[in-house]
Amino acid sequence: MPEAPNIAREIVLGTGMNVHTDAYSVSRACATSFQAIANVAESLMAGTIRAGIAGGADSSSVLPIGVSKKTGARAG
C-alpha cells in the first residue's frame, strides 16, 4: 500500500472506470468537498470537461490541533 494514497485514484480503479480517467486529490482541511466541487464546476464552465465527479473526505487524524500541553492533558 502506498504511504500517501491518492483516494481519487483508488476510487477510479476500484469502480472499474477507465484507467486513463483523470483523478486527483485536494486537501483543504474542512473545505475539501467544497474545493473539489468548485474545481469541477470551474472546468465545466470553462468547457475543458463535459462531465465530472467531485466529492470529499476529511480525516482530522493528521491535522495539527493548536492547544497547549496543559489543555491537551485535561482533554485526555
N, C-alpha and C positions, 0 to 999 in steps of 0.2 A: 504494500500500500504506500502511495506517495506520502511524503512528510507533510506537505501542504496541498491537499487535493483541491481540484477545481470542481466545485459542486455542479456548476453548469455543464461542464464536460461530462461528468459522471451521469447526469440526468439524460443527456443526449444519447450516450452509449447504452445506458440501462433501459431506455424506452424503445430502442431499435430504430431511432432516427438515423438518417444517412450520416456516416462518419465524417463527411465533409461539411456538416452543418456547423455554422459559426456558434461558438459558445464561450462566454467569458463571465467571470465573477467580478462584482464590485463590492467594496466594503465602505460603508458609511455609518458605522455604529448603528444607531436606531433608525436610520433613514435608508437602509439598504434596499428595501422593496420600492420605496419612492424613487430612488435613483435609477433602479432597473427599469421601472415603468417610464420614467422621463426619457431615458436613453432610447427605448423602443419608440415612444411617441415622436421624439425628435427625428429619428431615422425614417419613420413612416411619413411625416410631414415633408421631409427633405426629398422623399422619393428614392432613397437609397435602398430601401427594402419594401417588399409588398406585404409581408406578414411577419409577425414577431411574437415571441412568448417572453413574458417577464414575470419575475417573482422574487421572493426574498426569504432568507432565513438568517437569523442572527443568533449568535452564541455569546453570552456575556462572560463565558469562562476564560476568554483570552483578553478581555478588556481590562485595563488598569482601573482600579477603583480608588479614587482620591479621598482617603480618610487617614486620620492619624493612627499611629500604632495603638494609642490608648482607646480610641473609639472602636477600632477594629477588634481589639481584645474584648471589649464589652459586648460586641455583636456576636462574638463566637467565631 
